[in-house]
């Protein structure tokens, strides 16, 4: 209940005795005004996101520390690649998960960022050998990781802003088809523009700037950004338009502008992932950023849950674990006295089977519509709050004629109907995740 309406309610109570010194609702109004002031000092959606950010970011950082101290070199390499994939999946979530609009072209931003980052960080001698036709102003340029990343992410953001204006005003189905065309166009441009990308050849010699701590730290920062977007006002409006676009527009949500904002932010995060990937692999080729990587990242997002940041994290870890296990088995390992044969394509087949199994078990993803901190809070409330059992009316209160005829009391039927109605409302509330609509209002 709002502050003004609640004070009017207290004033209009007939049985309330006014105090001689002050109105009885003034202390309450002061307390709630202080609470209101306290809740407004949190920037964006930080007040609602703080616990979830701490849980996920702390998990990533602790895992990074454990990998640095106890993992082998190969395990650290797998973990670093996992963090890069996590950043890319979070970038896709920031548009697909919040707006509900399918997009199959976000990997193109990774490809653009990877090639631009390679051009800005390669040594001039390697550039002269691999890219002899570079312009004179670009050939001698050699920047470090962070200046080059700042330029690359900014350029990709501007490019996404320009092309995102028509995309943000399309229908959902049309956007999915057009983004596939966009991915194909960027792929062919990167393959054919040999002056800057070397075409079908591989650009090698990129400095190895991305280590475990760099990838893990930026993954934690990306979790912070994605969760703040989800729980901020633009994120709430986007999620409202995802569930019911007409209703969101009816309450004043500018759907096109909010989708454009999410498109640009997600493209910049994808550029960040592309920068880290090229400095992790130290090579770049347009073939890396096409359909294979696109479907892998989308599978990670869908398996974990499209609607939550926690789902993106869980899906990335789950699919990476499945892929790595199947890849080891497919190589034909020796387990005790058994020498298993090599099975080509086992990781691809197993990935598809894992996706179908998870979708059959949890069609909305592993975490569905609730963040991990929201699930923990709901679990704690269920443990603290005991269920209230409605006591049946005593039989003596029933008329003798009703008891003789076996007619139940109408009051018990009303109580049962109310309980069923409450359960139905709670189920709908949880299923549609509509709590944010009241927050927008």
N, C-alpha and C positions, 0 to 999 in steps of 0.2 A: 504494500500500500504506500502511496506517495506521502511525503511529509505534510503537504497542505491538506489533503483529504483526511489524513489520520488526525490532525489537530482539530479539524471541523467535526470529525466523528466524536472525539473526546468532549468537545464543547457542547455538543447536542445531546449528551447522555442525560436522561431525565433524573436518574438516581444519584448522580455525582454531586457531592457537596462542594461548593467553591470554597477555597481557602481565603482567609482574611488577609494574608500577607501577599500572596502571589497566586496566579492561576495555576491549577494543578498540572497543566500540560506543559508549562514553560520549561521545567527541568528536563522533561523528556525531549522537548524540541531542541534544547541545547545539546543534549547528548547525541541525538541523531544528526544534528548539524555538524558536530565534530566528526562523527563517523562518515558523513557524506564528504566532508573536506578531506578526511584521511584516504578515502577510496579514490578520490580524483587526483591525488598526487602521483599515482602510478602511471608511467608512460605506456601508451599503446595498450596491449593486453597483458602487461607484465604481472599484474596482481593475480590474474586467473591462470597464468602460465608458469609462475615461479617454481612450483613444486615439480612439475613435469620437466622443465628445463634443467633443474638441478639433478633430477634422477638420470635423465638420458645423457646429459653432458658429463656428469661424474662417471657414469658407466663407461663412456668412450675414453675418457682420460685415464681412468684406472686400468682399462684394458690396454691402452697405449703404454702405460708404465710397466705393466706386467709383460707385455711383449718385448719391451726394451731390455728388461732384466732377465727374463727366463726363456724367451723363444729363440729358436735357431734362426739362421739367416733366411732360409727358405720360408719359415713360418712368418717372419717379420715381413717378407715380401708379399705374402698372401694377405696379411693383415693391412698393409699399406694399400694394396689394391682394393680391399674391402672398403676402406674409408673413402677412397676416391669414388667408388661406386655408390656409397652412401650419400655423398655430396650430390652426385648426379640424380639419384632417386629423389632426394629432398627437393632438388630443383624442379623436377617433373611434378612433384606433389604440390608445389607452390602455385602451379597453374591448374593441373588436372584435378588434384584433390580438392582444392578450394572452390573452383568454378564448376566442376563436373563436366567440363568440355573435353572431349578426347583430343589428344595431340600426339602425332607420330613423327613430328619433325624437330623435336628439341635436341636431338643428337647433332643436328646440323650446326647448332651454336657451339657445341664442343669441337667439331671439326674446324670451324672458322677460328676459334680461340687457339686451338693447338697449332695451327699453321702460322698464325700471326705471332704467337709467343716464340715459336722456333725462329722466325725471321728476326725477332728483336733480341734474341739471346745467343744465337750462333756466333762463333768466331768468324771474323771477316775472311780468313784464309779458307775455311770450310765453305763459306758462302760462295767464294769465287770459283771453287771447284764444282759444287753441286748446282749453283744457281748463277751462272756467269752473266745472264742478261738482266740482273737486278738493276733498278735505277741507281744513279750515282749517289743520291741522298740516303738510300737505304742500305747499300752494300757495306759501309764502314760502321754501321750502328751495332753496338754490343752492350746491352743493358743487363742488370742483375734481375733476380727473380721478382722482387716486389715492385720496382718501377715498371718493368715490362708487364706484370700482371695487372697493375692499375690501368695502364694504357689499353691492354687487351680487353679487360672487363668493361671499361668505359666505352670502347668502340662497339663491342657486341651489344651493350645496352642501348646505344643510339641506333644501331641497325635494327634491333628488335622493336624499338619505338616506332620507327618509320614503317616497317612491314606489319606491325601489330595493329595499326589503325584500322585497316580493312578486316583483319582477322577477328578483332574484338566485336565486330558488328554482324558477323555471320551467324547462321544457325549452328546448332551443336553438330549435326551430322555433316553439314558442309565444311565445318572447321576441320573435322577429322580427315576428310578426303583431301582438302586443300593442303593440310600440313604434310601429308604423304608426298604430294607433288612438290612442296617446298623442299623436303628432304632430298628428293631425286634431283631437283634443279641445283641445289648447293653441292651435292655429290659430283654431278657432272661438271660444274664450274671448277671445283677443286681438282678434278682429274684432267681437265683440259687447259687450265691456266698454268702452263709449264714455267712461265717466267717467274712466278712466285711460289708455286707448289711442287715443282719438278714432275708433275703429272703422275705417271704410273711408277716412277722411281720412289725410293725411300729416302727421306732426308734423315741422315744420321749425324751423330756428334753433338746432339743437344745436351747442354750441361745437366748433370744429375742433381738437381736442387731439391727434389721431393724425397724426403725420408719419412720414417714412421711418425716422428713428432710433428712434422709439418702437416701431414695428412690428417693425423688425429686431432691436432689443435684446430685446423680449419673445419673439420667435421663437427666439432663441438660448437664452434661459432655459427655454422650453418644451421644446426639444430636450434640455436637461440633465435636466429632470424626467421626460420620457418614457423616456429611456435608463436612468435610475436605476431607474425602476419596472420596466423590462424585465429588468434584471439583478439586482434585489434578490430576497430570499427570496419575498415574495408574488408577484412577477412570474414567478419560476421555477415556483412552484406553479401559477400560472394557466396557464402554457404547457404544463405537464405535463397539466393537466386538459383543455386544448384538444386535445391529441393522443389522450389516452386517459383519459376521466373516471373510469372504474372503477379503473384502475391507480393513478391519483392518489389516489383515496379510500382505496385499500388501503394506501398508505404513509402515511396520516394527514393528507392535505390536506383542509382544510375549504373545499370548493369554493364554497359559498354565500357565506361571509364574504369570501373573496378576490374574488369577483365583485362583491360590494357595494362593497368598497373601490375597485376599478377603476371602477365605475360612478360613484361620487361624484367621484373625481379627474378623470375624463374630463368630467363635467358642469361642473366648475369651470373646466377649460381651455376648454370650449366657451363658457362665460360670458365668459371673458377675450376670446375672439375676437369675441363679440357686442358687447362694450363698445368694442373698437377699431373695429369696422365702423361703429357708429353715429356715432362721432366722426370717422371718415374720410369718410363720405357726408354727414354733418350732417343727415340726414333718417332717419325710421324709419316703417315701415308693416308690418303683419302679413303682407302678401303677399310680402315679401322672404324670409321664413323658412318656406318650405314645400317642396314636392316638388322644384322646380327646383334649389334650393341643395343639398338632400339628395343628389340623384343626382350632382351635380357633385362634391361632396366624396367620396362613396363611390367614384366612378370614379377620382379621384386616388389614393385609398388602394389600390384593387385593382390599378391599373396598375403602381404602384411596387412593390407587394408587401405583403400583409397582415401578414407576420410580423416585419417589421423597422422600426425608426425610420428608417433610411436609405432604405428603400423608400417611406415616406411623404414624405420630402423629395424624392426623385427623381421620384415620381409627380406631386407638386404642380408642380414645375418643368416637367416634360414636358407635362402637360395644359394648363398656363397658356400655354406657348409655342405649342402647337397651336391653342388657342382664339383667341389674339391674332392669330396669322398668318391663320387662316381668317376672322376678323372683318374684318381689313384687306382681304383679297381680296374678301369679300362686299360691301364698300362700293363696289366698282367703281373701283379705282385706275387711274391712267394710267401705263402702263409703256412708256416710249419712244413709239413711234408708235401703240401699241395702247391703246385706251380700253375697258377691261373693263366689262361690264355688271354691275349690281347683282344679287346672288343672295341672296334672303332665306332665312334659316335655314341658311346654309352652315356656320356654326360648329357648330350642333347636329348636322347630318348628318356633318360631318367628325370631330367628337368621337366619335360612335358608331363610325365607320369606324376611327379610330385605336385605340379600345378593342378592337375585334374583332381588329385586326391584331396588337396586342401580346399579347392573350390566345392567339392562334393560335401566335405565336412563343414566348412565355414564359407558360405557363398559370398559373404561380405568381407572376407579376409580374416586373418587370425584375430586381430583386435577390433574389427568392425568399426563402430561409430564412436567409441570411447577411448580417450587417451589413457595411458597406464596409470597416471596419478588420479584420474577420475575413477578408474576401476578400483584402485586402492581405497579411495575415499568412500565409495559406495559399499565396499566390503566391510569397512570399519563401521559404517552406519548400521549395516545389517546386523553386526555383532552387538552393537551397543543398544539399539532399539529392539525390544522384544515385541513380537507380534501381539496385537490386541485381539482377544477372543470375545465375540459378542455372546453374552449369556442369553439363553432362550427364556422367553417369558414363562412365568410359572403357570402351570395348568389350571390353578384355581382362578386365574384371571379370565379364563375363557368362559363364555356362557355355557350352561349345561347342555343346551340344544346342540351347540357346535361340537362339544366334546363327544356327545353321543353319536353325532353323525360323522365324526372323524374329520371335521373341517379344520385345517390348521389356522393358527392365528395370523391375521393379516400383517401384524407388526413384524413377525419373524420373516415373512415374505419380503417386506420392505427392506429389512436389514440385509437379507441375502441379495436382493437386487442392487442395493447400494454397494455392497462389497464387490459384486461382479462388475458394476460400472466403474468403480475405482480401479480394479485390476486391469480393466480394458484400457482406461485412460493412461495408466502407468505404462502398460505395454506399448501403446502407441507412442507415448512420449519417448521411451527408450529406443523404439525401432526407428523412428524418423529423426531423432536427435534434434528436436525442435526447440530446445531450451534457449537457443541463441536468438530466436525471433522475439521473445519477450525482452531480451537484453537490448536489442536494436530499438524497440519502442521506448 
